[in-house]
Amino acid sequence: MRLPFQWDDANTQHVIEDYPERENIVEEVESVFDDSNLVIVPDRISKRGEQEYSGVGYSNKNVIRFLAFTLRNNEIRVFSCRIANKKEREKYYEINREKIKNCESD
């Protein structure tokens, strides 16, 4: 079971509204966390002293997306989401190669 999400005016504005070309909607952004092959790596420590993470995974629209998020008050707070670039997609496949290979052979 995943943690709940924290959406407020600030991160909704930034993730959903400020970049309409990314075509983000809350449900799709959250769905990336349902990808059992989601790759999450620790990133920098924010000015607030929070550990930030980046992640790459498939959304419910079958698109590989890049996410940047933090955990705040036991909730996932996404502050960036976009379609993953070529390097990020390659890394996703590289890390998940064996899992994907085994699924394809079933």
Residue pairs with C-beta under 8 A, 6 or more apart in sequence:
2 33
2 34
2 76
3 71
3 74
3 75
3 76
4 74
4 75
4 76
5 26
5 30
5 75
5 76
5 77
5 78
6 72
6 73
6 75
6 76
6 77
7 26
11 77
11 78
11 79
12 26
14 79
14 80
15 24
15 29
15 78
15 79
15 80
15 81
16 24
16 25
16 26
16 29
19 82
22 81
22 82
22 83
24 81
24 82
27 60
28 59
28 60
28 61
28 63
28 65
29 59
29 65
29 67
29 78
29 81
30 78
31 59
31 60
31 61
32 38
32 55
32 57
32 58
32 59
32 65
32 67
32 81
33 55
33 57
33 76
34 60
35 57
35 58
35 59
37 57
37 58
37 92
37 95
37 96
37 99
37 100
38 55
38 56
38 57
39 55
39 56
39 57
39 91
39 92
39 95
39 96
40 53
40 54
40 55
41 53
41 54
41 55
42 51
42 52
42 53
43 51
43 52
43 53
43 54
43 68
44 52
45 51
45 52
46 52
46 70
50 70
50 71
50 72
51 70
51 71
52 68
52 69
52 70
53 68
53 69
53 70
53 71
54 66
54 67
54 68
55 66
55 67
55 68
55 69
56 64
56 65
56 66
56 67
56 84
56 88
56 89
56 91
56 92
57 64
57 65
57 67
57 92
58 64
58 65
59 65
63 83
64 83
64 84
64 88
64 89
64 92
65 81
65 82
65 83
65 84
66 80
66 81
66 82
66 83
66 84
66 85
66 88
67 78
67 80
67 81
68 78
68 79
68 80
68 81
69 76
69 77
69 78
69 79
69 80
70 77
70 79
71 77
84 92
93 100
